[in-house]
Every structure is written in structure tokens, then in C-alpha cells.
Amino acid sequence: MRRLDLEDVIKGKGNYVDDIPFSGYYGVFVRSQYPHAILRKVDVDGARRKGALVLTAEDLLSLPNLKGKEEQEGSSSISSLLAFKKVRYVGEPIALVIAKDPYEATDLAEEVSVDYEPLPPASNIDEALKNDVLVFDEVGTNEVYKKTFEYGEMPKGNEELEVSLYWSRSSGNPIETFGVISIPQGDEVTIISNVQAPQFQSNEISKYFKVKVVPTRHGGSFGSKFSVTRYAIVLGLASLKFNIPIKWIETRSEHLMASNSSGPERKFRIKAYFKRDGTVTGLDFKIWEDIGASLYNGQAFKPTGILAGPYKVKNIRYDVSLVATNKNPPGAFRGAGTPPHTWALERVMDFIADELKMERHEVRRKNLIDSFPYDAPYAHYDSGNPRNLLEFALSRKDLWSLREKGYGVGLACSTDPSTPSGQEGVKLSIKKGKVILGIGYGPEGQGNEHVGKLLVSRLLGIPPEAVEVELLDSNESPSSFGPGGSRMAVFLAGAIKGAVEELVSKLKRKYNAEYKDGFLIRGEEKIPITSLQEEVSYVYSQQGKTRFIAYPFACDIAVVKVDEETGLIKPVKLVVYLDPGTPLDEEVVKEQVIGGSAIGVSVALYESYVYENGQLLTLSLSDYGLPTADQMPEFEVNLVPTPSPYTPFGEKGIGEIPVGVAAAAVTSAVEDAIKRRITKVPIR
């Protein structure tokens, strides 16, 4: 049905961070010009003489709640907030300059003089692994973390294939960049921000000072706005030190350089074992993940929930090395590490088929999981029918026949570790003639608030216009994480279902009445619940048999046209067959699949951060390769539900699954068109 959550946005009343009335000071960050250098001196006297308030890492050391937190192994609280003694990537924040006007603050930031002793950078995985240059000297190596997962044994006597692959660094780049307003109120700071998971992040911020986080609407996130927290802490500490409200809005170039929110950059060496009939018997993954100037990032480990994807392969080794380089540290980007794994796994399936001179769909048909529930050695797959999705895709003669006209057509299959175990809470209250759904996070555009209003309306039997959504601050909200990990279809629905049941039960007891379609019925008397006042809170919790609860499945067909003279690749059409479990709203599911698929097409063909000697060359969206609408294919989404037995309404999370499978299908289609093996994205 028509979206219920966008009227204010369309009218320009979205109330984003930068729309909120503000009177106070403005912050600008002084950032590193070098990818790697010793900080000999940060001279802020010139800026201070001209009226600026300035905060540096040295100043942080003098604050009561940070005193004594010296640099330890390159990862102390100080170095993670503002650069201390050393800078490790271009754009790393060194100082915060504060003035009464944003333009004045920008000018005064120019007065800060930084004396650098440049060091050679480790610009990529291969350079870093030589350990000629150490990003964190005290660690002694750039291979800062290693872990191996092993299931079964690699088979002997089978056919073998080894392939090296590369997935480039990209990011969500939401329309709205980061924003923070910090207001001191006694010993507490109110943070108004587009930070993702505000209540969860308030727990991190509270390690530094007492805080209340007030969520706002986001102009997109895709995971990036988890990374606002660092800036919220710095702004909050500055507000406390100078006892002033401060506002900071990130620029686009700052976001590209230093958001700490890019997606994974990953090298694979994969050895596959298989029989002559196409049965895959073993998968041996060696992963090198470029985690920039950081000591840990979890994106390489989320694939442990889908190591063999939708295939019944049980002999698996997954060996991960996290490699530090002098780049902007990554954060989370739609899928948080699973899209490159899906892409790589589908590349392997294509190459096995080519090696055996089999049709690519035949290798998939041979290996797809065909009985549910299915216990992989690493996860419990709750429900699905991926073979059925494949057959739907193969039935599209209108698409496959385009090969005869010079088009490339590709196929890919996928699942995703959606819906991690966890919890989510809501408040449900009746006041001023409305039923109010209170949520503890800022809307990001996915349609969660629309679905929330729809569920409250359906479960209470009242019109949708009688339901409103209210954003709760971190102190008011029941336990909340909000969007992330394709979790909201399950957890928001579960919380709303529980809250509605609790509200109705409470009203029935209180008024000694029955309830039906928005009315309490007591004899001949009918009392509309919107005329009452009441409030309940409910926290829905669910723990899966393994870490992830419900698994969606997808099968994509991509059609591309390659210009033989220019090499220009034109994506023509992407058709998706998707199992979303029970869709709570079919149109919202399709919107999410189109959005995720667009990202998959884009990372396969266009988007990429490019570094040279540690310097970021892609400092604008056009250089970075963010596509325009006319560079996207026509999308068609077909829903083929298999309800989950474990979730409140049988739903599954589908926000992240479209990315990797779309990238894989497009890559396969380009390969089909040019008849050359592709091992890197974006495809140049």
C-alpha cells in the first residue's frame, strides 16, 4: 500500500540534524594531509589568539574522565578520537576548532599549524604484508589479526580449482553526511545526531560522559552512521570542557576521506574441490581484508554465517588475515562483509562449470540445498526452496534468448545471514486521540516506520491514520538497536505484536471489557480506545539455534550489453526471484530489493575508492563512480515466499541479500558477453 511515513519528507519537513533550530558554536576538524607521519607539533596558538576554541589529543589527556589514558598499542581512547603522536591516514582528525560561525571556524582552522615528519605509507594489502612500513609500530606486523574456521576435511582425489579474486573498497555514501549537535546540561550532554543505533551507541559514549542521545531522521545510512559515534564523543567532550553547545556537519569530501564507514576491501584465494559430475566437495578460502588504519574490523567474519551460501558443501576452511594499511578505516556497509563473499562464491561456481564444460545453472542445481531445515556445520538454515527460485529464473526464455542478439546474460544464487539473534523494544501509548508507536532510533528510509504503523493498525483493527510514530531518546526508549543486519522485519514486528497484545490485555483488565477492532465492548457500551490514555512497553527477544535466525534466498538474472568499440558496459535488466518469508508489505520488500540490487550493480561496474601512495584520488562522487539513474538497469522483483517457522509472522530479513547476488549476476553477464574471465570488481 502507499507509504505512510513519507509525507513530511516530501513536504520538506523531514527534520534532519541540519534542520533543527540551533544557537551556539560550530566545529570544524583539522585533518591530516598525510597518510602516514609523526606529529612533531600541533600548534594551535594562532587560532586561539584569533578567538578560536580548540581541542586536541593533548587537551583530551587533561580532561578528568580521560586523564592517564596514554597511548597504548596504537589503540587507546585518545588515539581513537583525535590523532596522538602519529597520523595514519589522510583525513584523520587532529584537532577540533570551534567558533561562533561555521565560516569563521573554517577560517580559524587554517590557523592551526601541524609539523609533520612524513613516513612511507602502506597503501595496499600487498605492500602491508611486506612489513617494511608498520601502521602500528608497537604491534610489530601489519597482519594485525588472524583467525581460521575449519569444518570437515578437504577431500582427496577430487578435481581441484584455485582462483584469486579481488573486491574493491566502496561505501554507502548516503545523501546526508554525518551530523552532531552537542548540548551540555550540567554534568550530562545531550547529543542530537543521525548516529545509527542511538541507544546502543549511548552505552559507548557514556564511557566518556553522562549522555542522552536524541535520534533524528537520517538521509540514508547503509550502515555508515554507526561511525558517527567517534565524532559525537569528541563534540561532547568539547561541550563539557568549554560549556557551550556545538554543531558539526560533515562535508562530502570529509566523508569520502575519513568517515570510517567504507565497506570491505578483500582479496581471496579460493581452492575448490569437486567431482566430475559437478558436485562440490570442499571449499578452502584464504582471505586478506584491508582494514585501513585500525586493529580490528568484523566484516570478514560475518560470512561465517553463509560460508557455503545456498549450497550443501560441508568441508570448509575459512582462513582470515586482517591487514592494516594507511587508509580510512572501514565501518559497515550494506551486508557488513557478506556481499563480497557471495560474489566470490558465485565466481567459483561459474569457474567450476566452465572447467567441467557444464552449463553454469547445472552446477548450481547439483549443489543447491534441497531439504529444509538444513544444518550446515556453521549455521542452521530455517526454511527455503532455492532450487525453485533457480527454476523460475531458468524459465525466463525472454531473457536467455537475448544472448542470440549479442547480449550477455548471467545468473547467480544466494542466501544471507539475516536477522542476528537479539532484541528490540517499543513503547505503545494512547494519547490525544492517537495510538503512538515509540521507537528508539532515527528513520533511515527503509520503510520500517510505515510497516510499524501498518502492523499496529492491523493488529488493533484501527485505521492507519490513527497511528503515529514517535522517536524516543536513549533514556526513554526500551532496549533498542534499530536497523542493521536485516533485523527489523523480525524484531520490530515481534516488539509491536507483543506491545499490542500487552496493551489490549491491560485495557481489557482495566475496563472489564472485551476488545474488537479499536473498541472496548462492555455490554451495549463501545469505547473507542483512542479516547483513552494508556502506555505499555515491550521488548521482543529471540535467540536462534545458531547466531542467525532466518535465511532468505535469491536467484538473479542480469542482462548487459557491451559496446565492442568503447568497452562501455550497459546493464540492461536485472530480474530477482526472492524468498522473503512472509512479506509484511510486498511493496516495501520490493523497494528494499531494488535498492540493494542497485548497490550490487554499482559495486560491480562503477564504485571504487582509489588510493595512490596512500593519497585518496577519489575525492568527489564523480571520481568515486557513484552512478546516476540512467546507468542503472530496469529492475524486476518477484517474491516467492517460504515462511520461516521461527519468526513472529514467518518473515525474513531481506535488506542485505540483494547486494552480493546482483553483483555476481552482473559480473557473470559481462563475462558471458566478452568471453573473458573476470576476477575483480569493479569491472574496468
C-alpha positions in Angstrom: 0.0 0.0 0.0 1.0 3.7 -0.2 3.9 4.5 2.2 2.6 6.1 5.4 5.9 7.5 6.6 7.0 9.9 3.8 4.5 12.8 3.8 6.7 15.1 6.0 9.8 14.2 4.0 8.1 15.1 0.7 6.9 18.4 2.2 10.5 19.3 3.3 9.6 18.6 7.0 12.0 15.7 7.5 13.7 17.4 10.5 17.2 16.2 9.7 20.1 17.2 12.0 20.9 20.3 10.0 17.2 21.4 10.1 17.0 21.5 13.9 17.0 25.1 15.2 20.3 25.8 16.8 22.0 28.6 18.7 25.6 28.1 19.7 29.0 27.4 18.3 30.2 25.5 15.3 33.0 22.9 14.9 35.5 22.2 12.1 38.1 19.4 12.2 41.7 19.9 11.3 42.7 16.8 9.4 45.9 15.0 8.3 47.3 15.9 4.9 49.5 12.8 5.0 48.6 9.1 5.0 51.4 8.3 7.5 53.5 10.7 9.6 54.9 11.5 13.0 53.2 14.5 14.6 56.1 16.7 15.8 53.9 19.5 17.0 50.3 20.7 16.7 50.5 24.5 17.1 47.0 26.0 17.9 48.2 29.3 19.4 47.4 31.2 16.2 43.9 30.0 16.1 43.4 30.7 19.8 44.8 34.2 19.5 42.1 35.0 16.9 39.3 33.7 19.2 39.0 30.0 18.4 38.4 27.4 21.0 40.5 24.3 20.1 40.5 20.7 21.3 43.5 18.4 20.6 44.5 15.0 21.8 46.8 16.7 24.4 43.8 18.6 25.7 41.8 15.3 26.0 44.6 13.9 28.2 43.9 16.7 30.7 40.2 16.1 31.0 39.2 14.4 34.3 37.4 11.5 32.7 40.3 10.8 30.3 43.3 11.6 32.4 46.0 9.0 32.4 44.8 7.3 29.2 48.2 7.4 27.5 48.8 5.8 24.1 48.9 2.1 24.4 49.5 -0.2 21.4 48.1 2.4 19.0 44.6 2.0 20.1 44.0 4.0 23.2 40.9 6.1 23.8 42.9 9.2 22.9 44.2 7.9 19.5 40.8 6.6 18.5 39.3 10.1 19.0 42.0 12.6 17.8 45.4 11.7 16.3 48.0 11.5 19.0 51.8 11.5 18.2 51.1 9.9 14.8 48.7 10.2 11.9 47.8 7.0 10.0 45.5 8.1 7.1 44.6 11.1 5.0 41.8 13.0 6.7 42.4 11.6 10.2 41.1 14.2 12.7 43.9 16.0 14.6 42.1 18.9 16.3 38.6 20.4 16.7 38.4 24.2 16.1 35.3 25.9 17.4 33.9 29.4 16.6 30.5 31.2 16.7 30.1 30.9 12.9 30.7 27.9 10.6 32.7 30.0 8.1 34.7 31.6 10.9 35.5 28.2 12.3 36.7 27.1 8.8 38.9 30.1 8.5 40.4 29.7 12.0 41.1 26.0 11.3 43.5 27.3 8.7 45.5 28.9 11.5 46.3 25.6 13.1 49.9 24.7 12.1 50.9 21.0 12.1 54.5 20.0 11.9 54.7 16.5 10.2 57.5 14.1 9.8 56.3 12.1 6.8 56.6 8.3 6.8 56.2 6.0 3.8 52.7 4.6 3.7 51.4 1.0 3.4 49.0 1.7 0.6 47.5 -1.8 -0.1 47.5 -5.4 1.2 50.5 -6.5 -0.8 52.6 -3.6 0.4 51.4 -4.0 4.0 52.2 -7.7 4.1 55.9 -7.0 3.5 56.0 -5.2 6.9 58.6 -2.7 5.5 56.3 0.0 6.9 54.3 -0.6 10.1 51.0 1.2 10.6 51.1 0.3 14.3 54.8 0.1 15.2 54.1 -1.5 18.6 52.2 -4.4 17.1 55.2 -5.4 15.1 53.3 -6.5 12.0 50.6 -5.2 9.7 48.8 -8.6 9.8 47.1 -7.4 13.0 44.6 -10.3 13.5 44.2 -13.9 12.2 41.6 -16.5 12.7 40.7 -19.8 11.0 37.4 -21.7 10.9 37.5 -25.3 9.8 34.7 -27.8 9.2 35.3 -31.3 8.0 38.4 -32.1 5.9 39.5 -31.1 2.4 38.8 -34.1 0.2 41.5 -36.1 -1.6 41.4 -37.5 -5.1 38.8 -34.9 -6.4 39.2 -32.3 -9.1 40.7 -29.0 -7.9 40.5 -25.4 -9.0 42.2 -22.4 -7.5 41.2 -18.8 -8.2 42.4 -15.4 -6.9 39.8 -12.6 -6.7 39.5 -9.0 -5.5 36.6 -6.9 -4.3 37.3 -3.2 -4.2 36.7 -0.8 -1.4 33.3 1.1 -1.7 30.8 2.6 0.7 27.2 3.7 1.3 27.8 7.4 0.7 24.3 8.4 1.9 22.9 11.7 0.6 23.1 13.1 4.1 26.6 13.1 5.7 27.3 12.8 9.5 25.9 15.4 11.8 26.1 16.1 15.6 24.7 18.8 17.9 26.2 18.6 21.4 24.5 20.5 24.3 25.9 20.5 27.8 23.3 20.3 30.6 25.1 20.3 33.9 27.1 17.1 34.1 25.2 15.5 31.2 25.5 16.1 27.5 22.5 15.9 25.1 23.7 14.6 21.7 21.3 15.2 18.8 22.6 13.2 15.9 21.9 11.0 12.9 24.0 8.3 14.6 22.7 4.8 13.9 21.6 2.7 16.9 21.5 5.7 19.2 20.6 3.8 22.4 23.3 1.2 21.7 25.8 3.9 20.9 24.9 5.9 24.1 26.4 3.0 26.0 29.7 3.6 24.3 29.5 7.4 24.7 28.7 7.0 28.4 32.2 5.6 28.9 33.3 9.2 28.5 30.5 11.3 30.0 26.9 11.1 31.1 24.8 11.3 27.9 21.3 11.4 26.4 21.2 10.7 22.7 18.3 12.1 20.7 17.7 10.4 17.4 16.8 12.3 14.2 15.7 11.2 10.7 18.6 10.1 8.5 19.1 10.9 4.9 20.3 7.4 4.4 22.8 5.3 6.2 23.5 1.8 4.8 25.5 1.1 8.0 27.7 4.2 7.7 26.1 6.1 10.5 27.3 3.7 13.1 30.6 5.5 12.7 29.2 8.9 13.9 29.9 7.8 17.5 33.6 8.9 17.4 32.6 12.4 16.5 29.8 12.5 19.0 32.3 11.7 21.7 34.7 14.5 20.6 31.9 17.1 20.3 30.5 16.1 23.7 33.9 16.3 25.4 34.4 19.8 23.8 31.0 20.9 25.0 31.8 19.9 28.6 35.2 21.5 28.5 34.1 24.8 27.2 30.5 24.6 28.5 28.9 25.5 25.1 26.6 23.9 22.6 28.4 22.9 19.4 27.2 21.8 16.0 29.2 19.9 13.4 28.0 18.8 9.9 30.4 16.7 7.9 31.3 17.8 4.3 31.2 15.4 1.4 35.0 15.4 1.0 35.4 14.7 4.7 33.0 11.7 4.3 34.9 10.3 1.4 38.3 10.7 3.1 37.6 9.9 6.7 34.1 8.6 7.6 35.5 5.3 8.9 32.5 3.7 7.2 33.6 2.2 4.0 32.8 -1.4 3.1 35.2 -4.3 2.9 38.2 -4.4 0.6 39.1 -8.1 0.2 41.5 -10.4 -1.6 40.6 -14.0 -1.9 42.5 -17.1 -2.8 39.9 -19.9 -3.0 40.6 -23.6 -3.8 37.5 -25.6 -4.7 37.3 -29.4 -4.7 34.7 -31.1 -6.9 33.7 -34.2 -8.8 33.4 -34.6 -12.5 29.5 -34.6 -12.2 29.7 -31.0 -10.7 29.3 -31.9 -7.0 31.4 -29.5 -4.9 33.0 -31.4 -2.1 35.2 -28.8 -0.4 35.9 -25.0 -0.3 39.2 -23.6 1.1 39.1 -19.8 1.5 42.1 -17.7 2.2 41.0 -14.1 2.9 43.1 -10.9 3.3 41.0 -8.0 4.5 42.3 -4.4 4.2 41.1 -2.8 7.4 42.9 0.5 6.9 44.4 2.2 10.0 42.7 0.0 12.5 43.4 -3.1 14.6 40.2 -4.9 14.0 37.1 -4.9 11.8 34.4 -7.6 11.8 33.3 -7.5 8.1 35.4 -10.5 7.1 33.7 -12.6 9.8 30.0 -12.1 9.0 30.4 -14.6 6.1 30.9 -17.3 8.7 27.1 -17.4 8.7 26.9 -18.3 5.0 30.3 -20.0 4.2 28.8 -22.3 1.5 26.0 -19.9 0.7 22.9 -21.8 -0.6 25.0 -24.9 -1.4 25.3 -28.2 0.6 29.0 -28.2 1.0 30.3 -29.3 4.4 34.1 -29.5 4.1 35.2 -25.9 4.5 38.2 -23.9 5.7 37.9 -20.2 6.1 41.3 -18.5 7.0 41.2 -14.8 7.6 44.0 -12.2 7.9 43.1 -8.6 8.8 45.8 -6.3 7.3 46.4 -2.7 8.5 47.1 -0.1 5.8 47.3 3.7 5.8 43.7 4.1 4.6 40.5 5.4 6.1 39.4 2.5 8.5 36.3 0.7 7.2 33.0 0.6 9.1 29.8 -1.1 8.0 28.3 -1.1 4.5 25.1 -2.9 3.5 25.7 -6.5 4.3 28.7 -5.8 6.5 31.0 -8.1 4.6 28.7 -10.8 3.1 28.3 -9.3 -0.4 31.9 -9.9 -1.5 31.7 -13.5 -0.1 28.5 -14.1 -2.2 30.2 -12.6 -5.2 33.3 -14.7 -4.8 31.4 -18.0 -4.1 29.3 -17.4 -7.3 32.5 -16.7 -9.3 33.8 -20.1 -8.1 30.6 -21.9 -9.1 30.9 -20.3 -12.6 34.5 -21.3 -12.9 33.8 -24.9 -11.9 31.1 -25.1 -14.5 33.5 -23.7 -17.2 36.2 -26.2 -16.1 33.8 -29.1 -16.5 32.2 -27.6 -19.7 28.8 -27.8 -17.9 26.1 -25.2 -18.0 26.5 -22.8 -15.1 23.0 -23.4 -13.9 23.6 -27.2 -13.8 26.4 -26.9 -11.3 24.1 -24.8 -9.1 21.2 -27.2 -9.5 23.5 -30.0 -8.5 24.7 -28.3 -5.3 21.8 -26.2 -4.0 20.3 -27.2 -0.7 17.2 -29.2 -1.4 15.8 -30.1 2.0 14.9 -27.9 5.0 15.6 -27.2 7.8 19.2 -27.7 6.8 22.1 -27.9 9.3 25.3 -26.7 7.8 28.3 -27.2 10.1 28.4 -23.4 10.7 24.7 -22.5 10.7 21.1 -23.7 10.9 19.1 -22.8 7.7 15.5 -22.5 8.8 13.5 -22.7 5.6 13.6 -22.1 1.9 13.5 -23.6 -1.6 16.4 -22.2 -3.6 16.0 -24.8 -6.4 12.5 -23.4 -7.0 13.9 -19.9 -7.4 16.5 -21.3 -9.9 13.8 -23.0 -12.0 11.8 -19.7 -12.1 14.9 -17.9 -13.4 15.7 -20.6 -16.0 12.1 -20.4 -17.2 12.7 -16.8 -18.4 13.2 -17.6 -22.1 12.6 -13.9 -22.9 15.9 -13.1 -21.1 18.0 -16.1 -22.1 17.1 -15.6 -25.8 18.8 -12.2 -25.7 22.1 -14.0 -26.0 21.3 -14.6 -29.6 21.1 -10.8 -30.1 24.6 -10.1 -28.6 23.6 -9.5 -25.0 25.4 -11.1 -22.1 23.2 -13.0 -19.6 24.3 -14.1 -16.2 22.9 -16.0 -13.3 23.7 -16.0 -9.6 22.1 -17.6 -6.4 22.4 -16.5 -2.8 21.4 -16.6 0.8 22.3 -14.2 3.5 22.8 -14.5 7.3 19.9 -12.2 8.0 18.4 -11.5 11.4 21.1 -12.0 14.0 19.9 -13.0 17.5 19.0 -10.1 19.6 16.2 -7.9 20.9 14.2 -4.7 20.1 11.8 -2.7 22.2 8.9 -0.3 21.5 6.5 1.8 23.5 2.9 1.8 22.6 0.8 4.6 24.1 -2.6 6.2 23.6 -2.8 9.9 23.9 -4.5 12.9 22.2 -6.8 10.6 20.2 -3.9 8.6 18.6 -2.1 5.4 19.2 1.6 6.3 19.3 4.3 3.9 18.4 7.5 4.9 20.2 10.8 3.7 18.6 14.4 4.3 19.8 16.2 5.0 16.5 16.1 7.5 13.7 14.3 6.6 10.5 16.7 5.8 7.7 14.3 5.5 4.7 13.8 1.7 4.6 10.1 1.9 5.4 10.3 0.4 8.9 8.0 3.2 10.3 5.5 2.6 7.5 5.5 -1.1 8.3 5.2 -0.3 12.1 2.2 1.9 11.6 0.6 -0.8 9.3 1.2 -3.6 11.9 -0.3 -1.5 14.7 -3.2 -0.7 12.5 -3.8 -4.3 11.5 -3.3 -5.8 15.0 -5.5 -3.3 16.7 -8.1 -3.1 14.0 -7.9 0.7 13.7 -7.3 3.0 10.7 -3.7 3.6 9.8 -4.3 7.4 10.2 -5.0 6.8 13.9 -1.4 5.6 14.4 1.7 7.9 14.7 5.4 7.2 15.2 7.4 9.0 17.8 11.2 9.0 18.2 12.4 8.3 21.8 15.7 9.4 23.2 18.2 6.9 24.6 16.8 7.4 28.2 13.1 7.0 27.2 13.3 4.1 24.8 13.1 0.4 25.8 16.0 -1.6 24.7 16.7 -0.7 21.0 19.3 -1.3 18.4 17.2 -0.3 15.4 18.1 -1.2 11.8 21.2 -3.1 10.9 21.8 -6.7 9.8 18.4 -7.0 8.1 16.9 -7.4 11.6 13.9 -5.1 11.7 11.3 -7.2 9.8 11.6 -9.8 12.6 12.4 -7.7 15.7 10.2 -4.6 15.1 7.3 -6.8 14.2 7.9 -9.0 17.3 8.0 -6.0 19.5 4.9 -4.5 18.1 3.0 -7.8 18.3 4.0 -8.1 21.9 3.1 -4.5 22.7 -0.3 -4.7 21.1 -1.1 -7.9 23.0 0.0 -6.3 26.2 -1.9 -3.1 25.6 -5.2 -4.9 24.8 -4.8 -7.2 27.8 -4.2 -4.2 30.1 -7.2 -2.4 28.7 -9.5 -5.4 29.0 -8.5 -5.9 32.6 -8.7 -2.2 33.5 -12.2 -1.7 31.9 -13.5 -5.2 32.4 -14.4 -5.3 28.7 -13.9 -7.3 25.5 -11.9 -5.8 22.7 -12.7 -5.7 19.0 -11.5 -3.5 16.1 -10.5 -0.5 18.1 -13.3 -0.6 20.7 -13.7 -1.9 24.2 -17.1 -3.5 24.4 -18.9 -3.7 27.7 -22.5 -4.8 27.3 -24.1 -2.2 24.9 -21.3 0.3 25.5 -18.5 0.7 22.9 -15.5 2.8 24.0 -13.0 3.7 21.2 -9.5 3.1 22.5 -8.3 6.4 21.0 -10.4 8.2 23.6 -8.4 6.6 26.4 -4.9 7.2 27.9 -2.6 4.2 28.4 1.0 3.2 27.9 2.9 -0.1 27.6 6.5 -1.1 26.7 7.5 -4.4 25.2 10.9 -5.9 24.4 11.0 -8.7 21.9 13.9 -11.1 22.2 14.9 -14.1 20.1 17.9 -16.4 20.1 18.5 -18.6 17.1 19.8 -22.2 17.2 23.0 -20.6 15.8 23.8 -16.9 15.6 21.4 -16.1 12.7 17.7 -16.9 12.9 16.1 -16.8 9.4 17.6 -17.2 5.9 16.2 -15.6 2.8 17.2 -16.9 -0.6 17.5 -15.3 -4.0 18.3 -16.1 -7.7 19.1 -13.2 -10.0 19.4 -12.9 -13.8 21.3 -10.0 -15.2 21.3 -8.8 -18.8 24.1 -6.5 -20.1 25.2 -5.0 -23.4 28.9 -4.3 -24.1 29.9 -1.9 -26.7 32.6 -3.6 -28.7 34.3 -0.3 -29.8 34.3 1.6 -26.5 34.1 -1.2 -24.0 31.2 0.6 -22.3 29.1 -1.8 -20.2 25.4 -1.1 -20.2 23.3 -3.0 -17.6 20.0 -3.6 -19.3 17.9 -5.6 -16.9 18.1 -7.3 -13.5 15.4 -9.8 -12.6 15.2 -11.1 -9.0 13.4 -14.1 -7.6 13.4 -13.7 -3.8 12.2 -15.7 -0.8 11.5 -13.1 1.9 9.5 -15.4 4.1 6.1 -13.8 4.7 6.3 -10.2 3.4 4.9 -7.7 5.9 4.4 -5.3 3.0 5.2 -6.5 -0.5 5.9 -3.1 -1.9 8.4 -2.2 0.8 10.1 -5.5 0.3 10.4 -4.8 -3.4 11.7 -1.3 -2.8 14.4 -2.7 -0.5 15.4 -5.4 -3.0 15.6 -2.8 -5.8 17.8 -0.5 -3.6 20.1 -3.3 -2.6 20.3 -4.6 -6.1 21.2 -1.2 -7.4 24.2 -1.2 -4.9 25.2 -4.6 -6.2 25.1 -3.4 -9.8 27.1 -0.3 -8.9 29.9 -2.0 -7.0 30.3 -4.5 -9.9 30.5 -1.8 -12.5 31.2 1.7 -11.1 32.1 2.4 -7.5 35.6 2.3 -6.1 37.9 4.2 -3.8 41.3 4.7 -5.4 44.5 5.3 -3.5 47.9 6.1 -4.8 50.8 6.2 -2.3 48.3 6.5 0.5 46.6 9.5 -1.0 42.9 9.2 -1.8 42.3 10.1 -5.5 38.5 9.8 -5.5 37.6 13.0 -3.6 34.3 13.6 -5.3 31.3 11.4 -6.1 32.0 11.6 -9.8 35.6 10.5 -9.3 34.4 7.7 -6.9 32.0 6.5 -9.5 28.6 6.9 -7.9 26.2 6.1 -10.8 23.3 8.2 -12.0 19.8 6.7 -12.6 20.4 6.3 -16.3 23.3 4.0 -15.6 21.1 1.5 -13.8 19.2 -1.4 -15.4 15.5 -2.0 -15.3 14.6 -3.9 -12.2 12.0 -6.6 -11.8 11.4 -8.2 -8.4 9.4 -11.4 -8.0 8.5 -12.6 -4.5 8.3 -16.4 -3.8 7.7 -16.7 -0.1 8.7 -19.6 2.1 7.7 -18.6 5.7 10.2 -19.0 8.5 9.0 -21.3 11.3 10.9 -19.2 13.9 9.8 -15.6 13.3 6.7 -13.7 14.5 4.8 -13.7 11.2 7.1 -16.0 9.2 9.1 -13.0 7.8 12.8 -13.0 7.0 15.2 -10.0 6.7 16.0 -9.1 3.1 17.7 -5.7 3.3 21.2 -7.0 2.6 20.8 -10.2 0.5 20.3 -8.3 -2.8 23.8 -6.7 -3.0 26.2 -9.6 -3.5 23.9 -11.7 -5.7 23.3 -8.7 -8.0 27.0 -8.0 -8.3 27.6 -11.7 -9.0 24.9 -11.9 -11.7 26.1 -8.7 -13.4 29.7 -10.0 -13.4 28.6 -13.3 -14.9 26.6 -11.5 -17.6 29.6 -9.3 -18.6 31.8 -12.4 -18.7 29.2 -14.0 -20.9 29.3 -11.0 -23.3 33.1 -10.6 -23.5 34.1 -14.2 -23.2 37.0 -13.4 -20.8 37.3 -14.4 -17.1 36.6 -11.7 -14.6 38.3 -11.8 -11.2 38.0 -8.2 -10.0 35.3 -5.6 -9.3 34.5 -3.0 -10.3 34.9 -4.3 -13.9 37.1 -1.9 -15.8 
